[in-house]
Amino acid sequence: MRRVIGLTLAGLGAFLIVVAVLLRVYVSGQVVKFPVNTYVVTTLTGTNVSYFSPSLVRPVTGATLRVTDTVKGDSAASSSSTAVWDEFTYLYDVTNSKVFQYSSRRAAFDRRTSQLVSCCGASIGGNTSIRQTGVSGYVWPMGAQKTTYNVFDTTFDRPMPYRFEGTGTIAGITVYRFVEQVADARAGSQTLPGSLVGSPNQPSVTLPEYDTATNTDWVDPVTGAILKVSETQQLILRDATGAHTLLLFDGHLAMTPKSVQQAVNLDTTGRNQLSLLQVIVPLTAGLVGIAALVGGILLARLRPDEQPQEAVDMEPEPVLDPAV
C-alpha cells in the first residue's frame, strides 16, 4: 500500500510540474489578451492654445482646450485573436464655449501584438478605403521592447515611427517613453474660402497642410498599456510658394491627472492578472509538484529490511521432520 501511495503521489507531482510549465509558456499567452469589451473615456487639456475656429470663422488665441476621447470595444465584431474598437474624439474650446473639432475611428488589431489588421469595417472618419497598418496606438505590444515602433497616426493616415527615448516611473510602475518627432511634414490639404488666405477673388482655395509635432506615450512594457500621453503640435497651411498662410492649430495637450490615475488603475488590474497566470499559479503548482514528486519517490522506495509481500508469500513452508 505504501508503494502504491508513493507512486500515485509521484505521478501527481509530475503532472503539476507539467501544468506549471504549460501555464507559464503557453496558457498565459492564450488567455492574457487585450479586451474586446473595453470602455474608456480619456481627457486631455491644454492652455494658451491657438487655432482657427470653423464656427467663429476666425483665429482664436489663448484658449483652454479640452479633448475627450472615448474608446468602446465592439464585442460582436471581435474574435479570440482580434479586437475591434471604436473611437470618438471631441475637441472643445472651454474659453469660448465652442466646439473646435471632432473625429471618429474604427480599428481592428491583434489582441497581443496590437498590430492593425484589415477587417471588420475599419475606417477613419467613416472612410473605409484608408488602410490602417502598424501598431494601433490604443495599446502597445505586450512585452514592449526598447526599440522603434511604427504607430498609426491619424493626422497622416499612415504609420509613423515612435522611438524609445528612456524609462520612467508612474505610480510605482516602470514605463518606457516612446516619442514621435515630426518636422514640417505634409499632412494633407484643406479647402476653404479664398478670403481667409489672402485670395479674396477666389471663392475657394485648396492648400497643403504641414505638421510639426512631438507626441509622447509613456507605456507599461509588461501589459502594453499607455499610462500617460502628451501632444505638442503645430498645423499650418502653406501657399504655392511655401509661405505660411494660415495657422490651423498650435498648442500642447496632456492627459489630466484623473485620466492618468484611471489608466494606472486599469493597468494594475492587468498586471495582477498577468502575475497570477505567469508567476503565482505556475510557481505554486511547480513547488507543490516538486514536493509531491520527491515525497512520492521516497515513499515508494523500499527500505533495505523490507521485502515485497509477494516474496513473503512465495517462501516455501518449512518441512516437518517425520522423526519428530
N, C-alpha and C positions, 0 to 999 in steps of 0.2 A: 504493500500500500504506500509506504514511504517513497519508493522509487517511482510509482505512478504519479503521485502528487508532485514530485520533483520535476519529472518530465513535462507535466502539464504546465507547471509554473515557468519552466524554461521556454516552452513554446509561446506562452503568453508574453513573456519578456521580449522574445524575438519579434513577435507581432507588433508590440508597442514601439520598438525601435524603428521598424519599417514605417509605421504610421507617422512617427516623428519626422523622419526624413522626407516622406511624401508631403506632409503639411508644410515643411519648410521650403522645399524646392518646386513643388507642383501645385498643391491645392490652393495655397495663398494667392498664387498667380492667376488662378481661375476664379477665385471668389472676390478678391480685392480689386475693384474697378471703379471708375468714375460713375456716379449715379445717373439714372435715366429720369428720375422724378425730382430733380433739383428745382428749387425756387429761391432765388437770392436777389435782393434789392441792394445795390451799392450806390453810395453817394460820394461825389467828388465836388469840391468847391474851389473857386479861385477869386481873388480880389484884384482890383485895378486892371480888369480885362478890357481890351479894346476890340471892337468888331463892327462889321457892317450889319445893321439891322434891316432885314427884309420888311418887317412890319412897320418900322418907323421910316424906312426908306432914307436912312442917313447913317453916318458913322456914329458909334457910341464909344465913349471913353470912360475909364474909371469905374466900370461896372463890377458888381459882385455876381458871379455866375454860379449856378447850381446845376450839376449834371446828375440825373437819376437814371441808373442803368438797371434794368430788370431782366433777369435771365430765368426762363422757365423750361424745364425739360418736357419733351413730348414722349411719354412712355409708350404710347401706342405705336409710334413710328420707330422707336429704338429697338435694339436687339441685344443678345448676350454679348456681342462684340462691339456694337456701335451705339453711341449716344447721339440723340438729336435734340439740340437746344435752340429755343427761340429767344431773341434778344430785342428789347426796345429801349432806345436811349433818348432821353428828353433833356434838352438844354434850356434853362430858364434864367432870364435876367432878373435877379431879385431887386436890384436897384431901381429899375424902370418898370417892374411888374409886366414884363413882356416875354413871350416865347421867342427864343432865338432860333432853335433848330430841333429837329427830331429825326431819328433814323431807325431802321429795323434790319435785322439779320437773322437768317436761319442757317445753322451749320450742323453737319454730321461728322463725327470724329471717333477714332479708335478709343476705347474705354480704358486703355492703359498707356498708350504712347501719345495720345492727344493729336495724332496725325489726322488731318482732314481727309474725308472720303467724299466722292461724288455720288450722292444718293438723296433720297427722302425729301426732295424739293428744296435743297439747299439754295439760298438766294441772298442777295444784298439789295435791300430796299425793294424786294419783290422781283428783282431781276435774276432769273434762274440761269441765264446764259453766262454769268460770271463764275468761273471755275475757281473754287477755293482750294488751295493747297498749302502744305506746310503745317506747322503747329497751330492749333485752333486759336490760341490766345486767351481762351477761357481758363484753361489749366495747362500745366506743362507736363512733360512725361514723368511718370513715377520713377524715382531714382534718377532725377536730372543730373547731368554731368557739368563739369566746369568747362564749357565749350560754347561755341556759337550755334544758335538755333535759328532757323528761318521761320518766322511767325507771320501769319497772315495779317496784313494791315488794310483796314477798310478805307483808309484815305487813298491808297494807291491801287486797291483791289488786287494785290499780289503779295506774296511773302517777302518780308524784309528781315535782314539779319539783326538779331539781338545777341550782343556779345557779353560773355561773362566778364564782370569787372570787379569781383570781390565778394566777400562774405560779410554777414552782419548778424544781428540778433533782434528779433521782435518777440516780446513777451516770453523770453527764455527759449525761443525756437531759433535754431540756426537757419539762416536763409542765404540764398545765393542772389546776387544782384546782377540782373541782365539789363543791358541798355541798348536802345535803338537810337542811332545817330543819323539824322537826315540833314543834308546840307543843300538847300535851294534846289530841290528835285521837282521835276514836272509831275504834277499830281492830277491832271485832268483839265477841264475847262469850265467856264461859266458864261452863260448868255444873259445879258442884262441891258437895260436901256442905255443908249449911247450917251445920253445927257449925264449919266453918273460917272462916265470915264472920259470926259472931255471930248466927246464926239456928238454934239447936240444935233447935227444934221442927219445922224443915222438913228433910226427907230430902235435898233438892237445891235449889239456887238458881242461877239464870242471871243473871249480872251483866255489864254492859258493860265492855269493856277500853278504856283510854285510853293513848295512846302519846306520849311526848316523846322526841325523838331528834335527834342531829346525826350524819349519816353523810357521810363524805368519801371521794371517789375521786380519786386522782392519775392522770391519763390522758395517755398519749403521743398528742398530737393528730395525728401523722402516721399511725400504724398503728391507733389506736383501742384499744390495749391498756391495761389497768388495771395499773399498776405497784405501787400501794400502796393499802390500804384501812384506814380506822379507823371504828369504830361506837360511839357513846355512846347508850345507850337506857335509858329507864325506862318500864316497863309496869305499870299498876296496874288494879285493879278498883274500881269505884265502886258505891255502893248507890243506891236510888231518890232519895235526897236529894242525890246528887252527892258524898257524903263518901268519902274514901279508906278502902277496906275491906280490901284485901289487895295487898301488893306481889308482883308476879309476877317481875319482873326489874329489876335496877338495876346497870349496870356499863359499863365501857369495854373494847372489844376492838380489837386491832390486828394486822395481819399480822406474822408473825415475820420477822426479817432473812433467814432461809433462804428463805422464800416470796417475799420481795421480790426477792432475787437470782435466784431461778428465773424470776420474771416478767420481770426485766431481760434475762436470757439469751434467753428466748423472743422478747422484743420486738426484741432486737438482730438475731436471725435474720430476723425480718420486715422490719426496716428495711433490712437488707442486700439482701434480695430486691427491695424497692421501689426502692432506689438503683440496683440493676443494671438493672431494667426501665425505670425512668423517667429515669435520668440517664446512667449509664455507657454502656450499649449505644446509646441514641439519640444521645448526644454523639459517640461513636466513629464510628457509622455516618454521622452528619451531616458530621463533619470529613473522613472518608475520601471521602464523596460529593462534597463541595465541591472537594476537591483533584483528584479524578478528573474532575469536570466541567470545571474550569478547565484542567487539563492536556490533556484531550481537545479542548477548543475551540482551544487554542493549537497543538496538534499538527495539527489538521485544517485550520488556516488555511494558505493558500499564501503562500510568500514572494514578494515583488514580482518577482523574477527567475525565478520558476518558471512553467511552463506545464503545463497538464494534458497527459497522454500522448496523449489523443485529438486535441488540437490539433496536436501534433507530427506525428501520423500523417496528418492531413488536409492538411498543407502540400504544394503542388504540387512535383513534382520539377523541377529546372532543365532548361530546353530547351537542347539542344546546338546550337551554331552550325554549320550544314551546311557553312559555308565552312572550318571548321577540319578 
